[in-house]
């Protein structure tokens, strides 16, 4: 969503989706939910609808406006592979990452099964992109190991774990 992110391992955040729903115990202290809910009902604020999931198509082209290379955390305020995000919208987000290739993108998800499935089909065109890092959250063995397996099987050039 902005440059100069306060997240220490990234330069910028980009949120073409806002909001999410909890999927596992690792979501218990979700900073994005806490942040978004603070602004629920604040007219005109980007998080006027709190943490309710919604697409933000007007943000899709934002990386093209950043002329110098950035390390971009994609959807710091959501999960790109949430079931409420249509396949065609995910594809549109990924097409931006492939085109605006002077940036490096970090895509982190807890919905690893959908990541794996789409990388084998609709997102195949992005498999060889070295500027897109695909990652999963590993909060414990019960949830984490499944996600690691999915990520291993995903057709992706660069993979990472958030442990
Ligand atoms: S998946 Fe991520 S963004 Fe979504 S509720 Fe859980 S911690 Fe928050």
Boltz pocket constraint, residues with backbone or C-beta under 6 A from the ligand:
constraints:
  - pocket:
      binder: B
      contacts: [[A, 20], [A, 21], [A, 22], [A, 23], [A, 24], [A, 26], [A, 27], [A, 30], [A, 31], [A, 32], [A, 33], [A, 76], [A, 77], [A, 78], [A, 79], [A, 110]]
      max_distance: 6.0
